[in-house]
Amino acid sequence: IAHNVVVGENTVISSQTGISGSTTIGSQCIFAGQVGLAGHLEITDNVIILAQSGVSKSIKKPGLYFGYPAKEMKTAHRLEAHIRNLPDYSERIKLLEKEIEQLKKQFDKKS
């Protein structure tokens, strides 16, 4: 915990969490292990940040956050699902590009 950090009442900070200077943390917050916060941020009351998350911007809305950069849980889960599917999407795009090329060739022959 760096210089000029203010931590609100009943806030729990787990091990290996780093909080950069001049950050203000509200009350009733929970920071799981290995969370990192950039400096000069404001974290509102009732925020939970899950393990190994990186907070680079102030959090003004209570809720559950995770990831890097830390996002609301619902958004983070949606992004993770898309990331997991990227190899499949890439393969589908390649197949569609081949089909488009074949259709172009067929169209050009008829013209």
C-alpha positions as CSV (number, residue, x, y, z in Angstrom):
1,I,0.0,0.0,0.0
2,A,1.7,3.2,-1.2
3,H,1.6,6.8,0.0
4,N,-1.6,8.8,0.5
5,V,-3.9,5.7,0.1
6,V,-7.2,5.9,2.0
7,V,-9.0,2.6,2.8
8,G,-12.6,2.7,4.0
9,E,-14.1,0.8,6.9
10,N,-14.6,-3.0,6.8
11,T,-12.6,-3.3,3.6
12,V,-10.6,-6.6,3.2
13,I,-7.3,-6.6,1.2
14,S,-5.8,-10.1,0.6
15,S,-2.2,-11.0,0.2
16,Q,0.0,-9.8,-2.7
17,T,-2.3,-6.9,-3.5
18,G,-0.6,-3.7,-4.6
19,I,-2.3,-0.3,-4.3
20,S,-0.5,2.6,-5.9
21,G,-0.3,6.0,-4.4
22,S,-3.2,8.5,-3.8
23,T,-5.9,5.9,-4.3
24,T,-9.1,6.1,-2.3
25,I,-11.0,2.9,-1.5
26,G,-14.5,2.9,-0.2
27,S,-16.1,0.9,2.6
28,Q,-17.2,-2.7,2.5
29,C,-14.8,-3.6,-0.4
30,I,-13.0,-6.9,-0.9
31,F,-9.8,-7.2,-2.9
32,A,-8.8,-10.9,-3.5
33,G,-5.2,-12.0,-3.8
34,Q,-2.8,-10.5,-6.4
35,V,-5.0,-7.5,-7.3
36,G,-3.2,-4.5,-8.6
37,L,-4.5,-0.9,-8.6
38,A,-3.0,2.0,-10.6
39,G,-2.5,5.3,-8.7
40,H,-4.9,8.2,-8.2
41,L,-8.0,6.0,-8.5
42,E,-11.3,6.2,-6.6
43,I,-13.0,2.9,-5.8
44,T,-16.6,3.3,-4.5
45,D,-18.2,1.4,-1.6
46,N,-19.2,-2.3,-2.0
47,V,-16.8,-3.3,-4.7
48,I,-15.4,-6.8,-5.0
49,I,-12.3,-7.3,-7.2
50,L,-11.5,-10.9,-7.9
51,A,-8.0,-12.4,-7.8
52,Q,-5.2,-11.4,-10.3
53,S,-7.3,-8.4,-11.6
54,G,-5.7,-5.2,-12.7
55,V,-7.6,-1.9,-12.0
56,S,-6.5,0.9,-14.3
57,K,-9.5,3.2,-13.9
58,S,-11.7,4.4,-11.1
59,I,-14.7,2.2,-10.2
60,K,-17.8,4.3,-9.5
61,K,-20.4,1.5,-9.5
62,P,-20.7,-1.1,-6.7
63,G,-20.3,-4.7,-8.0
64,L,-18.1,-7.6,-8.8
65,Y,-15.1,-7.0,-11.1
66,F,-12.3,-9.1,-12.6
67,G,-9.8,-9.3,-15.4
68,Y,-7.2,-7.0,-16.8
69,P,-8.3,-4.3,-17.2
70,A,-10.9,-5.1,-14.5
71,K,-14.4,-5.1,-15.8
72,E,-17.8,-5.8,-14.4
73,M,-18.2,-9.6,-14.1
74,K,-21.0,-9.9,-16.7
75,T,-18.9,-8.0,-19.3
76,A,-15.7,-9.9,-18.4
77,H,-17.4,-13.3,-18.8
78,R,-18.8,-12.3,-22.2
79,L,-15.4,-11.2,-23.4
80,E,-13.8,-14.4,-22.1
81,A,-16.3,-16.5,-24.0
82,H,-15.6,-14.6,-27.2
83,I,-11.8,-15.0,-26.7
84,R,-12.2,-18.8,-26.2
85,N,-14.1,-19.0,-29.5
86,L,-11.6,-17.0,-31.6
87,P,-9.9,-20.0,-33.1
88,D,-13.3,-21.3,-34.3
89,Y,-14.3,-17.9,-35.6
90,S,-11.1,-17.6,-37.5
91,E,-11.6,-21.0,-39.1
92,R,-15.2,-20.1,-40.0
93,I,-14.1,-16.8,-41.6
94,K,-11.5,-18.6,-43.7
95,L,-14.1,-21.1,-45.0
96,L,-16.5,-18.2,-45.7
97,E,-13.8,-16.3,-47.6
98,K,-13.2,-19.4,-49.8
99,E,-16.9,-19.8,-50.5
100,I,-17.1,-16.1,-51.4
101,E,-14.2,-16.5,-53.8
102,Q,-15.8,-19.5,-55.4
103,L,-19.1,-17.7,-55.8
104,K,-17.3,-14.7,-57.4
105,K,-15.7,-17.0,-59.9
106,Q,-19.0,-18.7,-60.7
107,F,-20.6,-15.3,-61.1
108,D,-17.8,-14.0,-63.3
109,K,-18.1,-17.1,-65.6
110,K,-21.8,-16.4,-66.1
111,S,-21.3,-12.7,-66.9
